[in-house]
Amino acid sequence: MPAHAVKSKKSNMKSTVTVAMSNYLEAGSIVAGAGGLSLWVEYLHLDDFKVGLLGALSANGFGSAIGALIGGYLVDKYGRKLIYKYDLLVYMLGVLLVALSFNFPMLLIGYVITGIAVGAAIPAAWTYISEEAPADARASRVGMGQLAWSVGPAISLLLSVVLAPLGLLGSRIIFGQLFVIALITWIMQQQISESKIWEEEKAKANKLQAKGVHVSKSSVKELFMNKANLKAIILLVGIYCFWNLVAGVMGYFMPYIYQQVGGLTAAQANLLQAFLWVLTIASTYFVFIKLGDKMNRKLLFAIGAFMGIVAWLVLALGGMGLAELFIFVILWGIAAGFGAQAFYGLWAGELFHTKYRAKAQGFLFSVARVAVGLISLVVPAMLTLIGFHMSGLIMVAFLLISAVIGIVMAPETRGKTLEEIQHERYGEEGVIVKETNRPIDSAT
């Protein structure tokens, strides 16, 4: 391999890792809030409504939904790199407010600001990673983002266990470490380059406009009127939104549920959830990263979906004894590493045209987070009114819908460049061309 190619490959990997760190911070903030939820409930004497409101407006719900819509629009219009100049500054403000909170309004505002920052970075992250990845290693690179998403919660929960003797101070320290890591990551992100594919698409559009050719501005209407877009939206909303209703409830409320329903202590609940995330880290690396570019993706998706359904059936029908809890954690933890979120990150980056790739992802992520926000408002009441067993069966129904849609509609895009996929889905408008009118290989 030529020296310049090796250097380019290393540079792309460095950029991927730097961008993936945003995922670490985003997921880490969600789970840090979950790990300390019972402590905030005790300290501020929160009722079911306020607990639900924190979950609904946080990085797990409406806050990130708003951020995703804003981030998706800005990233398509002004470039993938733009978001990394400012987003983590907003994030740092949010986690600092949470760390220093002494009343409910301050805590809630901190959660909302953090949530907006989290949502704004998501479309940029998955888009940038997909566009900078070689065609034959796109799942592997997207898997790096998924890996970081899993490491964040694992570390936050393990810190919750270690710092449990400190009570609420321990939770404040966890948000403090997120602030420090965010500052380091922000400094690193100032050094990444713009997405080459976005630059080339923009240059092509500018060249055509200079010749007097009308160029579509990729309006929201166009996003929903194009047949290829609609098909991708149905697939991605179907697999991710319904799966994320379950994962979102788990990400924020599961330690709380372990304590309220299973009778575990806060430290035991956080340790169990940390073990789940460690399994997710392992399966992300050994299954999705290692096999995602080699194995039939529909089959891989189906295996993960089936394992997730079985996990929730065990928990919903079998109760919350230690045996059921460990079976659940093992099955779900492994399945989540190559589940709907990993494939969502992959397919959302592949199936849309460059001109609205991030905008589409902003919309999709927003829909998923609004859904989680709505269910978060009622989860505490659901547990009180209909009990965990019935609530668990509702989760199983969501997972079944996600599985069926994914298995029926999953595309096979292994080894294809983004330009080849665009050309297949959009025709001639999907081809990005250089001055010579030759297709550009994203791997170069």
Secondary structure, DSSP 8 states (H G I E B T S, - for coil): --HHHHHHHHHHHHHHHHHHHHHHHHHHHHHHHHHTHHHHHHHHT--HHHHHHHHHHSTTTHHHHHHHHHHHHHHHHH-SSTHHHHHHHHHHHHHHHHHH--SHHHHHHHHHHHHHHHHHHHHHHHHHHHHHS-GGGHHHHHHHHHHHHHHHHHHHHHHHHHTGGGTHHHHHHHHHHHHHHHHHHHHHHTT----HHHHHHHHHHHHHHHTT-------HHHHHH-HHHHHHHHHHIIIIIHHHHHHHHHHHHHHHHHHHTT---HHHHHHHHHHHHHHHHHHIIIIIIHHTTTS-HHHHHHHHHHHHHHHHHHHHHH-S-HHHHHHHHHHHHHHHTTSHHHHHHHHHHHSS-GGGHHHHHHHHHHHHHHHHHHHHHHHHHHHHHTHHHHHHHHHHHHHHHHHHHHHHH----TT--HHHHHHHHHGGGG--B-TT--B--TT-
